[in-house]
Amino acid sequence: MTNDFEINEPVSLSLAPYSGQWTQDEAAHLLRRALFGPTYQQIQDAVSNGMAATVIQLLTTTPVGNPEVVSTDEGVAPMGGTWVSSPLPTSNAADTETARRNSLAAWIMQRLNSPVISIQEQMCLFWQNHFAAEFTFDSRATFNYHEVIRTHCLGNFKQLVKDITIDPNMLLFLSGNENNQFDPNENFARELFELYTIGKGPQIGPGDYTNFKEEDIQEASKILTGWVALGLMSTTENNTYSEFIPFLHDTSTKTLSEHFDFASITPNGANEYEDLIDVIFLQDEVANFICRKLYRWFVNYDLTSSVENTIIAEMAETFRTNNYEIEPVLSELFQSEHFYDIALRGAIIRNPLEYLFSILNSTQASPNYSTPENYDLYLQTYGIASTVGMNYAQPPSVGGWTAYYQAPSFSQLWVNATYIKLRFNISDWLAFLGGFTSNGNNFEVNHLDFLDSLSLPADPNAVIDDIILVFYPKGLDSTKRTTLKTILTNGLPDFEWTLQYNEYASDPTNPVVSDPVKQRIALTLAQAFKMPEFQTI
């Protein structure tokens, strides 16, 4: 399968505005990278609206509600309300916490199943991978951590780092809660340098890396002392929060290494951590480090020296010039010659959530039951994603998912021998085996609405063309296209499909005529989802 994902050197190495034709192919490429599966109509709308307007729309955040109470195990907040600002009960707190964790997991999946044209959810997952904190034992803290990410997902990166640094969930995850002047803990300080802002770079001496020294970690751990997470598992506090305790803070002057021009951080109490972050952000490498991660997520995992010296350098300059605002960097990238180069299409393998929701979202599938019933199905979806390697809110390590940092395979890790078989099983379930089920409800491909939304559903050739447009970044060869059409028409002449579809269209609620059409499109999609070309975006 490796050859199917072979990557060629891009022809264009320019972030100059894209000047080529804006067709369905370019619009589909942009939406596949920015969303968790575009619909056919969304692609058409993007073509009509134009590249610039589509990018503006994608880079606009949209409000989302809070996770709801759907289980009687909640015990505090009312059914249909939200638990995010409610204390825990004085008894059966474990049951309440389980109910809240399930509610949070389902709510996240519901957000990914949204038809809204916004990159917001992709950016939330990007930052979850970057600041890879796990579920804590108080779901309110976990929710608040994700709210920090969502609030800043397209905003100011420096402010995001500052807010994450004292976030209660992060204080717990990397032992910041235990970091005090009597017993400094280096866990968060190390990741602040190595994973969150500037990166290591090659080692150039004992305890000395390209971008920082071990002594910088030691000094930073002192700067970060004094912050604690409070309200955890409280039966009286409405929420978790962080607080600075002066008595626990190291009030000495801290001096960083020559990598930071021997900057001194003078005692500044609760604001001292911000002073440290400001000093780190004076280094150009911060912008380079983050732009590499954005590039690998949205463009191509293969960072050649030519890409490094041109595209990454230009992106980083835009980042610095705009005071570390994220939106201008993505706006430039998504309107560039480089982004639309044909060599980059299909260069990334869909992660498990992109895989799942490309099947569901692109076919307009969503559960349409009561909120508790919908949450049950979304919770199943959450679990299914974890079986193929992506447990949202539970990254496997502090570095996030290995597919985003483990060279040379990177995203090819998503389709190892185990995962690819599971993917095929999942796509079969979603396409023609009834989908995910719970209490008699199901979450599956929306076969007939998908078919009806295409350009000419009565024409089998147009149906296959539209399927290829929606799902395949570089199209299909004639043999595979013929395979899909043969399945759709059951090997019969084109006019037979036309007659069959028109009969259904004239009486769509009659299962006698709708079921055969549904079966043909189901079998066609099942085959489509198994093709190597579908695994890529």
KOLSE-607703 format. One record per residue (C-alpha): residue number from 1; chain; x, y, z. Coordinates in Angstrom, 2 decimals, decimal comma, m for minus. Layout:
N
NODE     i   ch        c1        c2        c3
NODE   NUM    A         X         Y         Z
...
END
This chain:
537
NODE     i   ch        c1        c2        c3
NODE     1    A      0,00      0,00      0,00
NODE     2    A      2,96      2,33      0,55
NODE     3    A      3,28      3,13     m3,15
NODE     4    A     m0,25      4,50     m3,20
NODE     5    A      0,83      7,22     m0,77
NODE     6    A      4,10      8,11     m2,49
NODE     7    A      4,81     11,83     m2,25
NODE     8    A      6,44     13,87     m4,98
NODE     9    A      8,40     17,09     m4,57
NODE    10    A      6,02     20,04     m4,94
NODE    11    A      6,54     22,09     m8,07
NODE    12    A      5,64     25,41     m6,45
NODE    13    A      7,62     26,67     m3,48
NODE    14    A      5,88     29,99     m3,19
NODE    15    A      3,37     31,47     m0,78
NODE    16    A      2,41     34,01     m3,43
NODE    17    A     m1,37     34,15     m3,93
NODE    18    A     m2,74     31,27     m5,98
NODE    19    A     m3,42     32,49     m9,52
NODE    20    A     m4,64     29,33    m11,17
NODE    21    A     m8,21     28,33    m11,94
NODE    22    A    m10,56     28,00     m8,95
NODE    23    A    m12,45     24,83     m9,80
NODE    24    A    m14,21     22,05     m7,95
NODE    25    A    m10,87     20,29     m7,50
NODE    26    A     m9,22     23,21     m5,68
NODE    27    A    m12,29     23,89     m3,56
NODE    28    A    m12,56     20,23     m2,58
NODE    29    A     m8,85     20,11     m1,67
NODE    30    A     m9,18     23,11      0,63
NODE    31    A    m12,32     21,79      2,34
NODE    32    A    m10,93     18,29      2,81
NODE    33    A     m7,92     19,71      4,65
NODE    34    A     m9,91     22,19      6,73
NODE    35    A    m13,04     20,20      7,59
NODE    36    A    m13,88     16,69      8,71
NODE    37    A    m15,43     15,81      5,37
NODE    38    A    m17,13     18,32      3,02
NODE    39    A    m20,40     17,63      1,27
NODE    40    A    m20,88     17,91     m2,47
NODE    41    A    m22,95     21,07     m1,97
NODE    42    A    m20,32     22,66      0,25
NODE    43    A    m17,78     22,14     m2,53
NODE    44    A    m20,12     23,76     m5,05
NODE    45    A    m20,73     26,69     m2,71
NODE    46    A    m16,99     27,16     m2,27
NODE    47    A    m16,56     27,27     m6,04
NODE    48    A    m19,31     29,89     m6,35
NODE    49    A    m18,07     31,98     m3,43
NODE    50    A    m14,47     31,98     m4,58
NODE    51    A    m11,26     31,15     m2,78
NODE    52    A    m10,88     34,34     m0,74
NODE    53    A    m14,44     34,31      0,62
NODE    54    A    m14,23     30,59      1,38
NODE    55    A    m10,99     31,04      3,32
NODE    56    A    m12,52     33,91      5,30
NODE    57    A    m15,50     31,69      6,13
NODE    58    A    m13,24     28,81      7,18
NODE    59    A    m11,22     31,07      9,46
NODE    60    A    m14,28     32,34     11,30
NODE    61    A    m15,02     30,65     14,61
NODE    62    A    m18,56     29,70     15,51
NODE    63    A    m20,18     29,40     18,95
NODE    64    A    m20,90     25,95     20,34
NODE    65    A    m23,07     24,96     23,26
NODE    66    A    m21,92     23,11     26,35
NODE    67    A    m22,04     19,35     26,91
NODE    68    A    m25,43     18,33     28,26
NODE    69    A    m26,61     16,14     31,10
NODE    70    A    m28,01     12,97     29,52
NODE    71    A    m27,63     10,45     32,34
NODE    72    A    m29,45     10,07     35,63
NODE    73    A    m26,05      9,23     37,14
NODE    74    A    m25,22     12,96     36,97
NODE    75    A    m26,81     13,52     40,36
NODE    76    A    m26,41     17,33     40,47
NODE    77    A    m27,22     19,25     37,30
NODE    78    A    m30,68     18,71     35,77
NODE    79    A    m31,30     16,55     32,73
NODE    80    A    m31,01     18,65     29,59
NODE    81    A    m28,88     21,23     31,36
NODE    82    A    m25,11     21,36     31,51
NODE    83    A    m22,77     20,17     34,26
NODE    84    A    m19,74     22,31     33,43
NODE    85    A    m20,29     24,68     36,38
NODE    86    A    m21,78     22,29     38,90
NODE    87    A    m20,13     20,83     42,01
NODE    88    A    m19,92     17,11     42,57
NODE    89    A    m22,46     15,37     44,81
NODE    90    A    m21,58     14,39     48,35
NODE    91    A    m22,21     10,75     47,47
NODE    92    A    m21,77      8,64     44,33
NODE    93    A    m19,27     11,16     42,94
NODE    94    A    m17,60      8,45     40,85
NODE    95    A    m20,87      7,79     38,99
NODE    96    A    m21,29     11,51     38,39
NODE    97    A    m17,77     11,85     37,07
NODE    98    A    m18,27      8,91     34,70
NODE    99    A    m21,48     10,47     33,41
NODE   100    A    m19,71     13,77     32,82
NODE   101    A    m16,75     12,19     31,06
NODE   102    A    m19,11     10,32     28,72
NODE   103    A    m21,08     13,50     28,10
NODE   104    A    m17,89     15,38     27,26
NODE   105    A    m16,66     12,68     24,86
NODE   106    A    m20,02     12,54     23,07
NODE   107    A    m20,22     16,33     22,87
NODE   108    A    m16,82     16,51     21,18
NODE   109    A    m17,94     13,98     18,57
NODE   110    A    m21,13     15,97     18,03
NODE   111    A    m19,00     19,03     17,28
NODE   112    A    m17,04     17,10     14,65
NODE   113    A    m20,33     16,07     13,05
NODE   114    A    m21,26     19,71     12,43
NODE   115    A    m22,14     20,97      8,92
NODE   116    A    m20,61     24,40      9,67
NODE   117    A    m17,92     25,66      7,28
NODE   118    A    m15,21     26,47      9,81
NODE   119    A    m11,73     25,18     10,51
NODE   120    A    m12,40     25,56     14,22
NODE   121    A    m12,70     21,85     15,01
NODE   122    A     m9,59     20,98     13,01
NODE   123    A     m7,68     23,61     14,97
NODE   124    A     m9,03     22,32     18,28
NODE   125    A     m7,72     18,86     17,43
NODE   126    A     m4,42     20,37     16,25
NODE   127    A     m3,91     22,14     19,59
NODE   128    A     m5,07     19,07     21,54
NODE   129    A     m2,25     17,22     19,79
NODE   130    A      0,17     20,06     20,53
NODE   131    A     m0,75     20,58     24,20
NODE   132    A     m1,41     16,89     24,66
NODE   133    A     m3,02     16,83     28,10
NODE   134    A     m5,29     13,91     29,02
NODE   135    A     m8,62     13,67     30,77
NODE   136    A     m8,15     14,57     34,42
NODE   137    A    m10,18     13,09     37,27
NODE   138    A    m12,50     16,11     37,24
NODE   139    A    m14,26     16,55     33,91
NODE   140    A    m14,90     20,21     34,64
NODE   141    A    m11,14     20,78     34,50
NODE   142    A    m10,90     18,80     31,26
NODE   143    A    m13,74     20,82     29,75
NODE   144    A    m12,11     24,10     30,77
NODE   145    A     m8,80     23,04     29,19
NODE   146    A    m10,59     22,34     25,92
NODE   147    A    m12,38     25,68     26,20
NODE   148    A     m9,02     27,45     26,44
NODE   149    A     m7,96     25,72     23,24
NODE   150    A    m11,24     26,47     21,47
NODE   151    A    m11,19     30,12     22,53
NODE   152    A     m7,69     30,70     21,15
NODE   153    A     m7,62     28,15     18,33
NODE   154    A     m7,32     30,86     15,65
NODE   155    A     m6,22     33,68     17,94
NODE   156    A     m2,94     34,63     19,56
NODE   157    A     m0,55     31,76     20,14
NODE   158    A      1,44     33,57     22,81
NODE   159    A     m1,72     34,15     24,84
NODE   160    A     m2,74     30,54     24,33
NODE   161    A      0,60     29,40     25,80
NODE   162    A      0,13     31,75     28,76
NODE   163    A     m3,39     30,53     29,47
NODE   164    A     m2,47     26,85     29,08
NODE   165    A      0,48     27,29     31,46
NODE   166    A     m1,78     27,99     34,44
NODE   167    A     m4,77     25,95     33,29
NODE   168    A     m5,85     23,57     36,11
NODE   169    A     m5,94     20,55     33,82
NODE   170    A     m2,41     21,26     32,60
NODE   171    A     m1,19     21,97     36,15
NODE   172    A     m2,36     18,48     37,05
NODE   173    A     m1,15     16,77     33,89
NODE   174    A      2,47     17,98     34,07
NODE   175    A      2,81     18,30     37,83
NODE   176    A      2,72     22,10     37,90
NODE   177    A      0,38     21,70     40,82
NODE   178    A      3,29     20,23     42,79
NODE   179    A      5,90     22,75     41,66
NODE   180    A      6,99     24,93     44,58
NODE   181    A     10,10     26,66     45,91
NODE   182    A     10,78     23,84     48,34
NODE   183    A     10,62     21,09     45,72
NODE   184    A     10,79     22,44     42,14
NODE   185    A      9,27     20,16     39,50
NODE   186    A     10,65     20,42     35,98
NODE   187    A      7,94     18,54     34,07
NODE   188    A      6,00     21,47     32,63
NODE   189    A      9,08     23,66     32,18
NODE   190    A     10,70     20,97     30,05
NODE   191    A      7,68     20,58     27,79
NODE   192    A      7,20     24,35     27,59
NODE   193    A     10,56     24,55     25,83
NODE   194    A     10,74     21,21     24,09
NODE   195    A      7,18     20,64     22,86
NODE   196    A      5,11     23,79     23,25
NODE   197    A      7,18     26,75     22,06
NODE   198    A     10,70     26,44     20,68
NODE   199    A     11,69     22,79     20,31
NODE   200    A     14,97     21,14     21,15
NODE   201    A     16,96     21,11     17,97
NODE   202    A     20,02     18,84     17,73
NODE   203    A     22,12     18,39     20,86
NODE   204    A     25,34     20,45     20,68
NODE   205    A     26,87     19,58     24,06
NODE   206    A     26,14     18,03     27,47
NODE   207    A     22,77     19,41     28,55
NODE   208    A     22,88     21,87     25,65
NODE   209    A     20,50     21,74     22,72
NODE   210    A     20,26     24,05     19,76
NODE   211    A     17,51     26,15     21,29
NODE   212    A     17,85     25,81     25,09
NODE   213    A     19,91     24,29     27,89
NODE   214    A     19,02     22,11     30,83
NODE   215    A     19,76     25,11     33,04
NODE   216    A     16,95     26,99     31,27
NODE   217    A     14,56     24,23     32,33
NODE   218    A     15,81     24,48     35,89
NODE   219    A     15,40     28,25     35,99
NODE   220    A     12,00     28,08     34,32
NODE   221    A     10,75     25,54     36,86
NODE   222    A     11,55     28,09     39,59
NODE   223    A      9,75     30,83     37,68
NODE   224    A      6,67     28,64     37,42
NODE   225    A      6,46     27,79     41,12
NODE   226    A      3,45     28,76     43,20
NODE   227    A      0,53     27,89     40,93
NODE   228    A     m2,01     25,34     42,17
NODE   229    A     m5,26     23,88     40,85
NODE   230    A     m8,22     24,24     43,19
NODE   231    A    m11,84     23,16     43,26
NODE   232    A    m11,04     19,66     42,04
NODE   233    A    m13,71     17,09     42,92
NODE   234    A    m15,30     19,73     45,15
NODE   235    A    m18,82     19,28     46,46
NODE   236    A    m19,12     23,05     47,08
NODE   237    A    m17,07     24,79     44,36
NODE   238    A    m18,89     25,29     41,07
NODE   239    A    m15,73     24,93     39,03
NODE   240    A    m12,02     24,22     39,03
NODE   241    A     m9,60     27,13     38,89
NODE   242    A     m5,94     28,02     39,31
NODE   243    A     m4,52     30,27     42,00
NODE   244    A     m1,10     31,74     42,74
NODE   245    A      0,16     31,06     46,28
NODE   246    A      3,01     33,55     47,03
NODE   247    A      4,40     31,42     49,85
NODE   248    A      5,10     28,59     47,39
NODE   249    A      6,86     30,79     44,83
NODE   250    A     10,61     31,10     44,40
NODE   251    A     11,32     34,84     44,67
NODE   252    A     14,93     34,76     43,51
NODE   253    A     16,10     36,37     40,26
NODE   254    A     16,37     33,72     37,55
NODE   255    A     18,82     33,97     34,66
NODE   256    A     18,43     32,08     31,40
NODE   257    A     21,28     30,87     29,20
NODE   258    A     22,97     32,43     26,19
NODE   259    A     20,21     30,92     24,02
NODE   260    A     18,00     33,63     25,51
NODE   261    A     20,72     36,29     25,68
NODE   262    A     21,17     35,66     29,42
NODE   263    A     17,78     37,27     30,10
NODE   264    A     17,05     37,86     33,79
NODE   265    A     13,57     37,25     35,13
NODE   266    A     13,19     39,42     38,19
NODE   267    A     10,69     38,61     40,95
NODE   268    A      7,23     39,45     39,69
NODE   269    A      4,87     37,20     41,64
NODE   270    A      1,83     35,96     39,78
NODE   271    A      3,00     37,60     36,53
NODE   272    A      6,43     36,02     36,43
NODE   273    A      5,39     33,09     34,23
NODE   274    A      4,24     35,60     31,61
NODE   275    A      7,63     37,30     31,71
NODE   276    A      9,28     33,95     30,98
NODE   277    A      6,98     33,28     28,02
NODE   278    A      7,62     36,77     26,64
NODE   279    A     11,36     36,07     26,69
NODE   280    A     10,93     32,73     24,93
NODE   281    A      8,87     34,40     22,22
NODE   282    A     11,70     36,82     21,46
NODE   283    A     13,41     33,89     19,74
NODE   284    A     12,69     33,50     16,03
NODE   285    A     12,70     29,72     16,36
NODE   286    A      9,31     29,78     18,11
NODE   287    A      7,60     30,81     14,89
NODE   288    A      9,58     28,29     12,86
NODE   289    A      8,72     25,48     15,27
NODE   290    A      4,96     26,12     15,22
NODE   291    A      4,79     26,72     11,47
NODE   292    A      6,45     23,36     10,87
NODE   293    A      3,69     21,72     12,89
NODE   294    A      0,96     23,63     11,05
NODE   295    A      2,54     22,63      7,74
NODE   296    A      2,71     18,96      8,66
NODE   297    A     m0,93     19,00      9,76
NODE   298    A     m2,44     20,88      6,82
NODE   299    A     m0,05     20,45      3,89
NODE   300    A      2,47     17,61      3,94
NODE   301    A      4,44     15,72      6,54
NODE   302    A      7,53     15,68      4,29
NODE   303    A      9,57     18,75      5,25
NODE   304    A     12,27     18,94      2,61
NODE   305    A     15,11     21,43      2,91
NODE   306    A     13,61     23,46      0,08
NODE   307    A     10,26     23,67      1,89
NODE   308    A     12,06     24,56      5,13
NODE   309    A     14,01     27,37      3,47
NODE   310    A     11,09     28,87      1,57
NODE   311    A      7,60     27,98      2,77
NODE   312    A      8,36     27,56      6,48
NODE   313    A     10,56     30,65      6,52
NODE   314    A      7,80     32,75      4,92
NODE   315    A      5,09     31,36      7,17
NODE   316    A      7,22     32,06     10,23
NODE   317    A      7,88     35,62      9,12
NODE   318    A      4,14     36,18      8,74
NODE   319    A      3,63     34,70     12,21
NODE   320    A      6,18     37,02     13,81
NODE   321    A      5,04     40,08     11,87
NODE   322    A      1,49     39,52     13,11
NODE   323    A      2,57     39,14     16,77
NODE   324    A      1,92     35,39     16,75
NODE   325    A     m1,66     35,60     15,54
NODE   326    A     m2,58     32,25     14,01
NODE   327    A     m5,25     33,34     11,54
NODE   328    A     m2,98     35,39      9,21
NODE   329    A     m0,60     32,44      8,81
NODE   330    A     m3,38     30,08      7,76
NODE   331    A     m5,01     32,71      5,55
NODE   332    A     m1,78     33,15      3,62
NODE   333    A     m1,17     29,41      3,41
NODE   334    A     m4,67     28,52      2,22
NODE   335    A     m4,50     31,10     m0,57
NODE   336    A     m1,02     30,24     m1,77
NODE   337    A      0,37     28,67     m4,92
NODE   338    A      2,11     26,08     m2,80
NODE   339    A     m1,02     24,83     m1,04
NODE   340    A     m2,83     24,06     m4,31
NODE   341    A      0,08     22,34     m6,01
NODE   342    A     m1,18     19,05     m7,42
NODE   343    A      1,77     17,17     m5,88
NODE   344    A      0,46     17,96     m2,40
NODE   345    A     m3,02     16,58     m2,93
NODE   346    A     m3,39     13,18     m1,34
NODE   347    A     m0,08     13,63      0,48
NODE   348    A     m1,57     13,11      3,96
NODE   349    A     m3,36     10,01      5,21
NODE   350    A     m6,60     10,77      7,00
NODE   351    A     m6,35     10,43     10,75
NODE   352    A     m9,03      8,22     12,34
NODE   353    A    m11,38     11,11     13,07
NODE   354    A    m11,01     12,49      9,54
NODE   355    A    m11,61      8,99      8,23
NODE   356    A    m14,77      8,43     10,27
NODE   357    A    m16,31     11,84      9,76
NODE   358    A    m15,38     12,05      6,09
NODE   359    A    m17,69      9,06      5,69
NODE   360    A    m20,40     10,54      7,88
NODE   361    A    m20,24     14,26      7,15
NODE   362    A    m19,75     13,99      3,41
NODE   363    A    m22,87     11,82      3,19
NODE   364    A    m24,87     14,23      5,41
NODE   365    A    m25,22     11,64      8,17
NODE   366    A    m26,12     12,66     11,69
NODE   367    A    m28,25     11,04     14,39
NODE   368    A    m31,65     12,64     14,66
NODE   369    A    m33,01     11,32     17,94
NODE   370    A    m33,31     12,79     21,41
NODE   371    A    m30,13     14,28     22,87
NODE   372    A    m29,53     11,31     25,22
NODE   373    A    m29,97      8,88     22,31
NODE   374    A    m27,70     10,97     20,08
NODE   375    A    m25,06     11,10     22,81
NODE   376    A    m25,15      7,30     23,09
NODE   377    A    m24,34      7,04     19,39
NODE   378    A    m21,65      9,71     19,57
NODE   379    A    m20,08      7,93     22,53
NODE   380    A    m19,89      4,80     20,39
NODE   381    A    m18,24      6,85     17,65
NODE   382    A    m15,70      8,11     20,18
NODE   383    A    m14,86      4,55     21,15
NODE   384    A    m14,62      3,40     17,54
NODE   385    A    m12,12      6,18     16,76
NODE   386    A     m9,97      4,98     19,64
NODE   387    A     m9,85      1,45     18,20
NODE   388    A     m8,19      2,80     15,06
NODE   389    A     m5,70      4,94     16,93
NODE   390    A     m7,21      8,28     17,95
NODE   391    A     m8,74      8,69     21,36
NODE   392    A     m9,68     12,37     21,49
NODE   393    A     m8,69     13,92     24,86
NODE   394    A     m6,43     10,94     25,52
NODE   395    A     m3,29     11,38     23,39
NODE   396    A     m0,88      8,47     23,87
NODE   397    A      1,96     10,66     25,16
NODE   398    A      2,89     14,20     26,07
NODE   399    A      4,09     14,55     22,48
NODE   400    A      0,63     13,80     21,08
NODE   401    A     m0,10     11,16     18,45
NODE   402    A      2,98      9,54     16,94
NODE   403    A      1,71     10,06     13,38
NODE   404    A      2,54     13,76     13,76
NODE   405    A      6,14     13,40     14,89
NODE   406    A      7,53      9,93     14,21
NODE   407    A      9,74     10,04     11,13
NODE   408    A      9,87      8,78      8,49
NODE   409    A      6,38      7,24      8,51
NODE   410    A      4,31     10,07     10,01
NODE   411    A      0,68      9,74      8,85
NODE   412    A      1,32      6,35      7,25
NODE   413    A      1,16      5,01     10,81
NODE   414    A     m2,61      5,43     10,62
NODE   415    A     m2,86      2,59      8,07
NODE   416    A     m0,70     m0,18      9,48
NODE   417    A     m1,82     m3,78      8,95
NODE   418    A     m4,10     m3,75     11,99
NODE   419    A     m5,67     m0,35     11,53
NODE   420    A     m6,42     m0,73      7,82
NODE   421    A     m8,44     m3,90      8,45
NODE   422    A    m10,37     m2,16     11,19
NODE   423    A    m11,00      0,80      8,91
NODE   424    A    m12,48     m1,49      6,28
NODE   425    A    m14,70     m3,12      8,91
NODE   426    A    m15,88      0,28     10,11
NODE   427    A    m16,63      1,56      6,62
NODE   428    A    m18,62     m1,59      5,87
NODE   429    A    m20,67     m1,08      9,01
NODE   430    A    m21,33      2,55      8,17
NODE   431    A    m22,03      1,96      4,48
NODE   432    A    m24,26     m1,12      4,42
NODE   433    A    m24,34     m3,07      7,70
NODE   434    A    m26,54     m0,72      9,72
NODE   435    A    m23,97      1,62     11,23
NODE   436    A    m23,34      2,19     14,91
NODE   437    A    m26,41      1,14     16,90
NODE   438    A    m27,79      1,79     20,36
NODE   439    A    m31,22      0,90     21,74
NODE   440    A    m32,60      0,37     18,27
NODE   441    A    m31,19      3,65     16,91
NODE   442    A    m28,46      3,81     14,31
NODE   443    A    m25,81      6,18     12,98
NODE   444    A    m24,87      5,33      9,41
NODE   445    A    m24,30      6,76      5,96
NODE   446    A    m27,25      8,85      4,79
NODE   447    A    m27,42      7,04      1,47
NODE   448    A    m30,41      8,57     m0,26
NODE   449    A    m29,92     12,17      0,87
NODE   450    A    m26,32     11,93     m0,27
NODE   451    A    m27,36     10,58     m3,65
NODE   452    A    m30,11     13,17     m4,05
NODE   453    A    m27,64     15,99     m3,32
NODE   454    A    m25,39     15,15     m6,27
NODE   455    A    m25,45     16,99     m9,58
NODE   456    A    m27,36     14,45    m11,71
NODE   457    A    m28,35     11,47     m9,55
NODE   458    A    m30,24      9,83    m12,41
NODE   459    A    m27,04      9,67    m14,49
NODE   460    A    m24,69      6,92    m13,22
NODE   461    A    m21,67      8,56    m14,82
NODE   462    A    m22,36     11,85    m13,05
NODE   463    A    m22,91     10,01     m9,76
NODE   464    A    m19,50      8,37     m9,98
NODE   465    A    m17,87     11,65    m11,02
NODE   466    A    m19,36     13,37     m7,97
NODE   467    A    m18,32     10,57     m5,62
NODE   468    A    m14,78     10,89     m6,94
NODE   469    A    m14,87     14,66     m6,45
NODE   470    A    m16,05     14,41     m2,86
NODE   471    A    m13,85     11,58     m1,64
NODE   472    A    m10,67     11,36     m3,73
NODE   473    A     m8,04     14,12     m3,68
NODE   474    A     m6,40     13,07     m6,97
NODE   475    A     m9,27     11,26     m8,68
NODE   476    A     m9,34      7,60     m9,75
NODE   477    A     m7,92      5,77    m12,70
NODE   478    A    m10,31      4,46    m15,33
NODE   479    A    m10,26      0,89    m13,99
NODE   480    A    m11,31      1,87    m10,49
NODE   481    A    m13,87      4,30    m11,82
NODE   482    A    m15,37      1,49    m13,90
NODE   483    A    m15,41     m0,75    m10,84
NODE   484    A    m17,50      1,77     m8,91
NODE   485    A    m19,88      2,33    m11,79
NODE   486    A    m20,35     m1,40    m12,29
NODE   487    A    m21,32     m1,80     m8,65
NODE   488    A    m23,71      1,16     m8,85
NODE   489    A    m25,50     m0,09    m11,96
NODE   490    A    m25,13     m3,78    m11,10
NODE   491    A    m23,47     m4,15    m14,50
NODE   492    A    m26,61     m3,09    m16,35
NODE   493    A    m26,84     m0,42    m19,07
NODE   494    A    m26,92      3,21    m17,89
NODE   495    A    m30,59      3,67    m18,77
NODE   496    A    m31,54      0,94    m16,27
NODE   497    A    m30,07      3,02    m13,42
NODE   498    A    m31,85      6,09    m14,76
NODE   499    A    m35,18      4,28    m14,76
NODE   500    A    m34,54      2,87    m11,29
NODE   501    A    m33,58      6,24     m9,82
NODE   502    A    m36,48      8,10    m11,44
NODE   503    A    m38,93      5,53    m10,14
NODE   504    A    m37,57      6,12     m6,63
NODE   505    A    m37,58      9,92     m7,08
NODE   506    A    m41,25      9,87     m7,99
NODE   507    A    m42,17      7,91     m4,83
NODE   508    A    m39,26      8,37     m2,34
NODE   509    A    m41,10      7,11      0,74
NODE   510    A    m41,95      3,77     m0,87
NODE   511    A    m39,38      1,20      0,28
NODE   512    A    m40,19     m1,04     m2,67
NODE   513    A    m38,50      1,47     m4,98
NODE   514    A    m36,17      3,22     m2,54
NODE   515    A    m34,51      0,16     m1,01
NODE   516    A    m32,95     m1,11     m4,26
NODE   517    A    m31,47      2,34     m4,94
NODE   518    A    m30,21      2,58     m1,38
NODE   519    A    m28,61     m0,86     m1,68
NODE   520    A    m26,73      0,07     m4,87
NODE   521    A    m25,35      3,32     m3,46
NODE   522    A    m24,48      1,55     m0,20
NODE   523    A    m22,46     m1,12     m1,98
NODE   524    A    m20,79      1,51     m4,16
NODE   525    A    m19,74      3,60     m1,17
NODE   526    A    m18,54      0,54      0,72
NODE   527    A    m16,15     m0,18     m2,15
NODE   528    A    m15,23      3,49     m2,48
NODE   529    A    m14,21      3,68      1,17
NODE   530    A    m11,86      0,69      0,80
NODE   531    A     m9,84      2,14     m2,03
NODE   532    A     m6,35      3,37     m1,10
NODE   533    A     m7,13      6,77     m2,58
NODE   534    A     m9,86      7,34      0,03
NODE   535    A     m7,39      6,95      2,86
NODE   536    A     m5,72     10,22      1,82
NODE   537    A     m6,67     13,88      1,79
END
